[in-house]
Amino acid sequence: MAAITAAPRKPAPPGILTHRAVRKLAILALAAAILAPIAATQWSGATWPSALTVDVSEPLGKASDWIIDNRDTHPLFLYFFGHVSNIVVIAVRAVYLALLAVGWAGVTAIGALVAWRVAGVRLAAGTAAAFLACGLLGMWVPTMQTLALMVVAVLASVAVGALLGLAAGLSDRMDRVLRPVLDTMQVLPAFAYLLPVVLVFGIGVPAAVLATVVYAAPPMARLTSLGLRGADKEVLEAVESLGTTARQRLLTARIPLARKELLLGVNQTIMMALSMAVIASVIGAGGLGDRVYQALASVDVGAALAAGIPIVLLAVVLDRVTGAAGERLGEAGKSPVTWLYALVVAAAVALAGRLAGFLDWPDGWELNIAEPVNRAVDWMTAHLYSGVPVVGGTADWAAHFTSWVLNPLRDGLQWLPWWSVLLIVAALAWLIGTWRTALTAVLAMAATGVLGVWKPSLDTLSQVLAAVAVTLVIGFATGVAAARSDRVERLLRPVLDVFQTMPQFVYLIPVVALFGVGRAPAVAAAVVYALPAVVRITAQGLRQVDPAAMESARSLGATGGQQLRQVQLPLARPALLLAVNQGVVLVLAVVIIGGLVGGGALGYQVVFGLAQGDLATGLVAGAAIVCLGLMLDRVTQPTERRTTKKGA
């Protein structure tokens, strides 16, 4: 019998179902077709079903009452938390009293001399001017309170972060354990850290310092681990060939090679600690943040601005000094004698100021800017809030944005069946990630319903979506302009530098002055806060597109617009997605804080819980904020797929 040879099979024509995204959507559509009727039958209605809600307020209330009742008697508080609290109070008070003892002249001289030694004469003059401005504005004592809290919190954050980073940098297992924890901590809004520490330590400085440490330590841990793991392999092999121990290699090679990453970690930790120290005024941190908080509570824009300016100056000075220390790392250790001279001069100035009685800032040197600022705000209220021809006033803009954008978006989200919201979250997360990413996002969103805060969570989500849309439109347009023009990039650089160093709390001051209180001002503050990061990432991504690809497009006669649409934007897609992710995370952080100026929703519930001592309400809202932040991060963060697996 003759052998029968099979004809070669022709390859199937490419179909729409061969595309990974379409396959995922088809699977989700099939799952929705099966599960949606069941969900609609069992739990009808748009809102989250009460049958799937767990009332945690009662157990949280009982736990809160037990902690409050046993805070002075239980061994855990007496012999651990109590000692931690006392150490923090003693440390902050010691630094504060030392600053007061040195006096305003001594503190200004020390700051200027350190800045001169690290970064040169111009930054030294700027540092001295910043400290003098704090005194002129009548904020010397609050500035010293904030600075004392900052010193203790930064030292603790750097120590904790360095230890965690050391463990992650030297151990792959520890790195795998810490990575998801640090990922989650870095996407959480600052407000989410306040209530747990208040529950344990109560309102006051210890809770503020510890919340700041928890918030500011992750960047130090990440950058320490990155620096240790990125050390030059050839140098390490050469050191190892000399017969050194693991400890000697760490101290003589790995840590010195990671110095730039370590100093960058210190810089990031300082900036995040300042941001959190200001926000922690809500739980009794005192200082400049407390002045801003009290002024915003009474809508006293002038007093808020008087306290907000020193915060900005302090942030800019700390950012520039620590940044310059990293850039001039190689020069810092060449002449220790100069450091000695600087310290001697600073000590002499401090002693001279003390002998001359220049300890407290003279009252006669203070400038009262609150009254003229409030008069300007009153003028704006009378002339700019409404009634401006053609364009309308700022209050009109806020009202229109609320009625035309925020209200329909919130009502639309709350009108959707709860299961459809989860389906949308799953689709978005799975399209740019894996099924694990989608599952995490869905569970995080569902947790807000289980906690009984489904509607407030959707209200917060609507504000975030509106703010992100505005941020991306303005940020992408500005980033494209900066990428295509060196002049625009140079003009924007100092503005973005200042905006990126300002703490979140400060952004509330100008929007309250312009728009009053409400959800629209909270969205406006979130847009302004998130814009610098989106603009920078977009411009950098577009500028880093392969020059060969751009040259090829130009040789084919492509116009500037065609080069942007067909070459730069597609090749810069990872950077653009990162810009979206960072924009979402930053927007959420300020939308939550917007609860202080009438933003409502979850932010208001946290503020209410802190102000009224209703920690159960505040903790539930805080947990929902954590879940919402986790969901938004997973929905906007692409996950790299492993090439060894198919159809992740």
Salt bridges, closest charged atoms under 4 A:
GLU58 OE2 - LYS62 NZ 3.47
ASP172 OD1 - ARG229 NH2 2.88
ASP175 OD2 - ARG179 NH2 2.38
ASP183 OD1 - ARG222 NH2 1.84
ASP319 OD2 - ARG320 NH1 2.84
ASP411 OD1 - ARG410 NE 3.49
ASP459 OD1 - ARG519 NH1 3.86
ASP486 OD1 - ARG543 NH2 2.98
GLU489 OE1 - ARG493 NH2 2.67
ASP497 OD1 - ARG536 NH2 2.10
GLU551 OE1 - ARG554 NH2 3.18
ASP633 OD2 - ARG634 NH1 2.46
